[in-house]
Amino acid sequence: MSEANDVIAHSDLSESDLDAEDVALGGEGTRVYHESAVGGMDSLHDGRSKTVLVNKGLAPAAGDLLIDVVDYGPGVSCPVHHHEGTDHFFYILEGEGVLEVEGEELELSQGSVAWIGEGDRHRLFAREGQSMRVFEYFSNGDHETVFDGNECSWAPGADE
């Protein structure tokens, strides 16, 4: 990861100058790399970790896409927030948790799919004693995320 010592604000994830090791190139814009070659980031506010899989730095031809995987430790929650200028998609890879949207709790388990409409206030949290691994996609990486509290920031993981 090229920003190894930098803190990255959530609003800058789609523009971050991230890179992967051992990239295979092909065609006009094809890039193939392994998730582990990108390097992970830890939230400075809670017990989540994130690996950005696609953004402008990793795949310049991807345009404004922002795709990542987020790991939630047992009982961990992201802050309540909403997005302006994008819809938000989640696919639960592992574990169980809850998606709270506008105060309503919706159960999540492995294989659950959730589409969050632009402007819907939401947060995800893992159940106590249960971790959760989430694939997330933003329909427009260049968007504004409005947090009810402080903006999330991300820093390279301790194992980097």
N, C-alpha and C positions, 0 to 999 in steps of 0.2 A: 504494500500500500504506500503510495508516494507521500501521503500526508501523515506519516507515522507519528509525528510529535504534535500535530495540530488537533484542536478541538473543532468539531464541525457542527454548526447549528443545524437543526432539523430542516430549516428553510433552504440550506445550501447543499443538501444531499444530492439533488439531481445535477448540480453543477460541479460537484467535488472532483478534483483532479486525482481520482483513484486509478489504480492500475493493478493488473494481475501479473503474477510470475508465470513463466512457461506458457505464453499465449501462442496458439496455433492460428495462423492467418490463412485466409482463402478467399478467392473471388474478390469482389469490389469492396466488401466491408465485413466479411465473415470473421469472427473471432471465437475461438474455443478455448476455455480455461476451466479449471476446477474451482468450485466454491472455496476450498481451503487455500487457494493461491491468492485470493483477494485480501484476506485478513479481516478479522472481525472488529467491531467497535462495541464499547460498553456505554450504556446510558449513564450520564453523570447524575441522574435524578432518581433512579430506581434500579431494580435488579434485572433489567432487560439487556440483551446483547443483540447486535444486528450485523448482518453481512449484506452489503449492497451487491446485488448480482448484475444489474444493468443500470447504467446511467451514462451521461455524455462522456465521462472520463474513461469508463471501461469499454464502451462500445459506441464510438462517435457517430456511427450511422444510425443508432437507435433514436436519435433526436431527443425528444423530451420525455421518453419513458423513464420511469423510476420503479425498479423491481428489487425487492429484498426479502430476506428471511429474518424473522425476529424470534428469539428464544426468550420465553417468560419463565422465570423460576417459580417455584411453588408460591401461590398467593400474590404474585407480582402483578401490578396493574400499570398501564400507561395512563397519563393524565387525560382528563376530559378535554376534547378539542373538536374542531370541525375544519373542513377544507373548503376553500373558495377557489374555483377554477379547475376542480378535478373531482372525479368519483374515485372511490377507494374500494379495492377488492381484497378479500382475505380467503385463504384456503388453509384449513387446519391440517397440518402434516402429521402432528403427534399430539397427544394429550387431550385435556379437557379444560374448558373455561367458559367464560360468559362474555357476550357482546352486549354492552349496555348502549342503547340508542334512545336519545331523548327521554331517559329515565326508565325505559322498559328493558328488562333483562331477557336476553335470548340465549339459550343453551348452545354450546359449541362442543363438538367432539371430533376425533379424527375423521376426516372426509367432509366436514361441514364447509359450505361455501357461503360467503356473505358479501353482498354488494352494498356499500354505504353510499347513499346519494349525497351529492354536493350540498353542503350546508347542514347536514344532520350531525348534531352533537353526539359524540360517541367515545367509548373507551373499551378496551379489552382487558380482561384479567384472567389469570390462571386460578383454578380452584386451590384452596389450601391443600398441601400435600401432593399436588399434581402440577407438573411442568407442562408447558405448551409450546409447540414450535409452529410458527405461522408464516406462510408464504404470502407476501402482500405486493400489490400492484397499484400504482396510481395511473389513471388514464392520461394524466398530464403531469409530468414531473415538475414542470415549472409552474407551481401553484403556491397559494398562500395557505399555511396552516395556522389557525387561530387557537391558541391554548387558553383555557380558563385561568391558568396560572402562568408560571414562567415557561418560556420555550424550552423544549428538550434540546440537549446538546449531546454529542457523541464523541468519544475519544477511543483511540486504538486500545484493544484489549490488553490485559496484563501479560498474556502469553505471546504477544507479538514480538 
